């Protein structure tokens, strides 16, 4: 089992590096775009080991996430522009796509925000929002709220519970993630498919 004490030296070196925040920004971007491993596995012990930087760590992780989310949004829009006819046909035709767009325009903000909070990959939200023509400003606002709640909520949890935060996260993150994923799946099913 991974323990905070086994990573203390690494976290100290990372924290004292003048490039630490740049590496965190890049890691947050990669987690948002490509890597399905939650960045919290680094954030939690870093915030515990160096509490004086917890809010800055949350802000940099959020900035990296939003930058990558904007890139993913435009990738979704590009994919629709480049391969739209094939993608629309693949997903049920023009009528099905228009129905999906209508539902996403009505309930997309909540969907994006929820996907930002729960520990599931954010790629789906950004690609669908871009491909459906969802307003970019609303997309960024929903992502800011969702991921802001996630990262700053984590910093607040660490500030409130200090050393117990890591134990709480390790114990409850998987069941909460599964519950959140199931609830989001049920909501998305009802909102966009049923």
C-alpha positions, 0 to 999 in steps of 0.5 A, spaced: 500 500 500 502 506 498 504 511 504 505 518 504 511 517 508 514 513 502 513 519 497 515 525 502 522 526 499 519 526 492 514 531 494 519 535 497 523 535 491 517 537 487 515 542 491 522 546 492 523 545 484 522 552 480 518 548 475 513 545 480 507 549 478 509 548 470 509 540 471 503 540 475 499 545 469 502 540 464 500 534 468 493 537 469 492 538 461 495 531 460 490 528 465 484 532 462 486 530 454 489 523 454 491 520 461 485 517 465 488 517 471 486 522 476 491 527 478 488 527 485 493 521 486 499 527 486 494 533 489 492 529 495 499 528 498 502 534 495 497 538 499 498 534 505 505 535 505 505 542 503 499 545 506 502 552 505 501 551 497 494 547 497 490 553 494 496 554 489 496 547 487 488 547 486 489 553 482 494 551 477 491 544 476 484 547 475 488 552 470 491 546 466 484 542 466 481 548 463 486 549 458 486 542 456 478 542 456 478 548 451 483 544 446 478 538 447 472 542 445 475 545 439 478 538 437 470 536 438 468 541 433 473 540 428 472 533 428 464 534 427 466 539 421 471 534 418 467 528 419 461 530 420 457 527 415 460 520 417 459 521 424 452 523 424 450 517 420 454 513 425 450 516 430 443 515 427 442 520 422 441 527 422 434 527 426 438 523 431 443 528 431 439 534 432 435 531 437 441 530 441 443 537 440 437 540 442 437 536 449 444 538 450 443 545 449 437 544 454 441 540 459 448 540 457 451 545 462 449 541 468 452 535 464 458 538 463 458 541 470 457 534 473 462 530 469 467 535 472 466 534 479 465 526 479 472 522 478 470 520 470 474 522 464 472 529 462 474 528 455 467 526 453 464 532 456 469 537 452 468 533 445 461 532 445 460 540 447 465 542 441 461 537 436 454 539 438 456 546 437 455 548 445 457 555 446 464 555 448 463 560 454 458 556 457 462 550 456 468 553 460 463 556 465 460 549 467 468 546 467 470 552 471 465 550 476 465 543 476 473 542 476 473 548 481 469 544 486 473 538 485 480 541 486 478 547 491 473 542 495 479 537 495 484 543 498 478 545 503 478 537 505 485 537 506 485 543 510 479 541 514 481 534 516 489 535 515 492 528 516 486 524 516 484 526 508 489 521 505 486 516 509 479 518 507 480 519 500 483 512 499 477 509 503 471 513 499 474 515 493 472 509 489 465 508 492 464 515 491 466 515 484 462 509 482 456 512 485 457 518 481 459 515 475 452 511 476 448 517 477 451 521 471 450 515 467 443 514 469 442 522 468 445 522 461 441 516 459 434 519 461 436 526 458 439 524 452 437 517 450 430 515 453 
